[in-house]
Amino acid sequence: MSGAVRIDARGMRCPWPAVRLAKALRGGAKAVTVIADDANAPTELAAVATAANATIEIVLDEVSPTFIVTLR
């Protein structure tokens, strides 16, 4: 896996969005966009990004927050 990956984790409760993000990063993804609506997602996804030495940007919209994780 390389390049950009998109994960739609709406309806999934943590830790599943974070588990999917970690799996994508371990699989070689350089950038991952995660759409997640669980209240714990920002904390959990930020922890995975930090452990992978990646940046995380949170984009808020009317539907669900989008988390953009990019390896440094």
Summary of the structure (lengths in Angstrom):
residues: 72
radius of gyration: 10.7
end to end distance: 16.9
largest distance: 30.7
contacts: 212
relative contact order: 0.25
helix: 31%
strand: 31%
